[in-house]
Amino acid sequence: MNKLDHLKEFKEILDDYKLPVEAVNFLNKTKFVILVGPSSSGRNSIINQLLKFGDYHYVVSDTTRKPRKNNGILELNGREYWFRKETDMLADLKASKFLEAAIIHNQQVSGISLRELELASNQKKIAIDEIEVVGADNIHKVAPKAIFLFVVPPSFEEWMVRMNIRGELPQDETIRRLDSAVSEIAMALKRDYYYFIVNDTFVKTAQKVDYLAKSQKAFKESDSDARIIARQLLKDTKKYLKQFIK
């Protein structure tokens, strides 16, 4: 099990974490696409397709937790995460070298290092990452010019198929994911900085994301149809979860 030996210190610095002015100015000059969405919305598949275009740099987050196995494959340093020592990550936070960071379940600290965005900028590529709604809120505070896309599946039925594509999930895990999704979708619908996008197929959606990332006029388009689907998804999810409420 992961544990934090410096939990108190991390809490103290993150409670009042601020980026220096130079870092904020740098962020506002760097193109950064952020994909947000519920579990199994397909964010990683979209990113993998975009990376084939050659114009994108996937932002690999830092974390204090240990590598683990996903589907029998051990995570690699620099691929899934940069696995850092607590003391090193704490030192970087004190030096304001992170865009954002968060304590997760009081067991680990994960965040986006400015180092990754500098790498994207130096390569003249578009930085891209997938994060959670709370992290997106934190990033928007310091980098409002970033492109925030909220990805939703085309329907509740298709979403359930995708969620169980690698084998049927235990009921309690499905409930946990859907419960989190209710909060995530509801929160995103209240934010005007999101552009909602429906992930019909990841190839088609990747092309849409690429267009949104590169076109200056793209965000003048309406995402109203996608928001309607998101509201219906929220309604259907709540209805499904009601049967498990005692």
Buried (B, 14 or more C-beta within 10 A) or exposed (E): EBEBEBBEBBEEBBEEBEBEEEBBEBBEEBBBBBBBBBBBBBBEBBBEBBBEEEBBBBBBBBBBBEBEEEEEEEBEEEEBBBBBEBEEBBEBBEEBBBBBBBBBEEEBBBBBBBBBBBBBBEEEBBBBBBBBBBBBBBBBEBBEEBBBBBBBBBBBEEBBEBBEEEEEBEEEEBBEBBBBBBEBBBBBBEBEBBBBBBBEEBEEBBBBBBEBBEEEEBEEEEBEEBBEBBBEBBEBBBEBBEEEEE
